[in-house]
Amino acid sequence: MIKIAIEVRSGAARYQGASQAENIEGALEIAKRYNPGKECKVVFPIDPEVFFVGDDLGRGGVVGKIAA
């Protein structure tokens, strides 16, 4: 499992959250599913210290809001 930061934008509003899945593409797709109609992008650079995680969520998911 991996965890990456995702930036979500809707017009002028934006926030960052984290998404966890088997791969980067899967994490981005999960973020898009939880934020329909909003633009979701991977935040670079990817933090190598938190990139690899255990299988805590089982099948992946959105971990939560990082910053407003």
C-alpha positions as CSV (number, residue, x, y, z in Angstrom):
1,M,0.0,0.0,0.0
2,I,1.1,3.6,-0.7
3,K,-0.2,6.9,0.6
4,I,0.1,10.2,-1.3
5,A,-1.0,13.8,-0.8
6,I,-3.8,14.9,-3.2
7,E,-4.8,18.5,-3.9
8,V,-8.5,19.0,-4.5
9,R,-9.7,22.1,-6.3
10,S,-13.2,23.5,-6.9
11,G,-13.0,27.0,-8.5
12,A,-10.9,29.2,-6.2
13,A,-11.3,26.8,-3.2
14,R,-8.6,24.1,-2.6
15,Y,-7.4,21.8,0.1
16,Q,-5.0,18.9,0.4
17,G,-5.9,15.4,1.6
18,A,-4.2,12.0,1.5
19,S,-5.3,8.9,-0.4
20,Q,-4.1,5.4,0.2
21,A,-4.3,2.5,-2.3
22,E,-2.2,-0.2,-4.0
23,N,-0.7,2.3,-6.5
24,I,-0.6,6.1,-7.3
25,E,-3.2,5.8,-10.1
26,G,-5.6,3.9,-7.7
27,A,-5.1,6.5,-5.0
28,L,-5.9,9.3,-7.4
29,E,-9.0,7.5,-8.6
30,I,-10.2,7.0,-5.0
31,A,-9.8,10.8,-4.4
32,K,-11.8,11.6,-7.5
33,R,-14.5,9.2,-6.4
34,Y,-14.8,11.0,-3.0
35,N,-14.7,14.5,-4.7
36,P,-17.0,14.3,-7.8
37,G,-16.8,17.3,-10.1
38,K,-13.6,18.6,-8.5
39,E,-10.1,18.6,-9.9
40,C,-7.8,16.2,-8.1
41,K,-4.0,16.1,-8.6
42,V,-1.1,14.3,-7.0
43,V,1.0,16.7,-4.9
44,F,4.7,16.5,-5.8
45,P,7.3,15.9,-4.5
46,I,6.0,12.7,-2.9
47,D,7.2,12.3,0.7
48,P,9.3,9.1,0.8
49,E,8.9,8.8,4.5
50,V,5.1,8.2,4.3
51,F,4.8,6.8,0.8
52,F,4.8,3.1,1.8
53,V,2.3,2.2,4.5
54,G,0.8,-1.0,6.0
55,D,-2.6,-2.3,4.8
56,D,-4.5,-0.4,7.5
57,L,-7.5,0.5,5.3
58,G,-7.7,-2.9,3.7
59,R,-8.8,-1.8,0.2
60,G,-7.6,1.9,0.2
61,G,-9.4,5.1,0.7
62,V,-9.2,8.7,1.5
63,V,-7.2,9.3,4.7
64,G,-8.3,12.8,5.5
65,K,-7.7,16.5,5.1
66,I,-4.1,17.7,5.4
67,A,-4.6,21.4,5.2
68,A,-7.3,23.9,4.3
